Each structure stands twice: as C-alpha cells, then as structure tokens.
Amino acid sequence: MASARWTPEEYAAFRARKLGTTYKEVAAKTQPVRLPTEPKKTKAPPPREAETVKAVLQLLTAHPKVALAWRQNSGAVQSSYTRKDGSSRSRFVRFNACDGISDICGFLTDGRFLAIECKRIGGKATEAQLSFLAAVRHAGGIAVLAFDVSDVSAILSALDIPEKHLKP
C-alpha cells in the first residue's frame, strides 16, 4: 500500500510541475519539507499515591469485612502566632505523634486493626513505616503495603472472617 505522505523529492517534483519549472529550480528555492511525525507512544505514568489512597478507601468503605476505615493524615508545619504581649513567635506543629503511621487505618468486622501503607509503583516505604507495619502484625492486626487496589482486595478476600461478623 502506498504511503499518503510525500517524500521531500516527490513534493519538490509536484511543485515543479505545478509551477511549470524544473525540479532542480524548485528544489533549490524550496526549503525541505518537514513531514509530521507520529506521536511518541509513551507509557502512562503510574497513578499517584493520593489516587491509590482514594481508590483503596472506596474499596474499604464498600467491603463487607471492613467495619471502619479512615485516612490518617500526618506531617508537620511551621506555625507563627502573636502572643498576648504583642510579641511574635513561631513553633513546629506535628499532625501526628506516631512516626511511620500508615496512610489508612481501620478495623475489620472481627475487631482486628487494619493498617494500609499506600505507595506509588516503584516507591519504597521508609524504615519507620515498615516498623509500624511490623508492630501492627506483631499485635495481631492486618498490615498491608499496597501499590495498587488489587493488593488490598487480594488480602481482604484471603481473610477468614466468620459469616456472623460480616457487614450486611
């Protein structure tokens, strides 16, 4: 099958016929034709961690084995304030007192604690996050390092929770 695009030589020959001159004259005056290139096929970037957290929370809200789940915000900020005497001060305020706490915390319907640390594909958990997950496992809870919603779904489906404990 012939290509619908012209090579620079074919285009110059076409212009020469149209203008009634020779190919060499047109080729000398005409700048090279830049043919449109095919767009590069790039892989879609992996979903951001926030998107994974949102999707996992939606799954947990609807799942019959999960009683309660919430997003556990953590971090710190430098805050400035004015005292009663008029002097200005600043202080460091932490949003969470526990280092490495998981992105999502909750409870299963049988009473076990649930901790889910979400990471972007290719991301790595910090030492504090891994030690928190290990502490949850040691205490009898369920700890998950999730790169995708399917990781959490697989863990929840593998849990053996009696029928009487499931949400209606």
Secondary structure, 3 states (H helix, E strand, C coil): CCCCCCCHHHHHHHHHHHHCCCHHHHHHHCCCCCCCCCCCCCCCCCCCHHHHHHHHHHHHHHCCCEEEEEECCCCEEEEEEECCCCCEEEEEEECCCCCCCCCEEEEECCCCEEEEEECCCCCCCCHHHHHHHHHHHHCCCEEEEECCHHHHHHHHHHCCCCHHHCCC
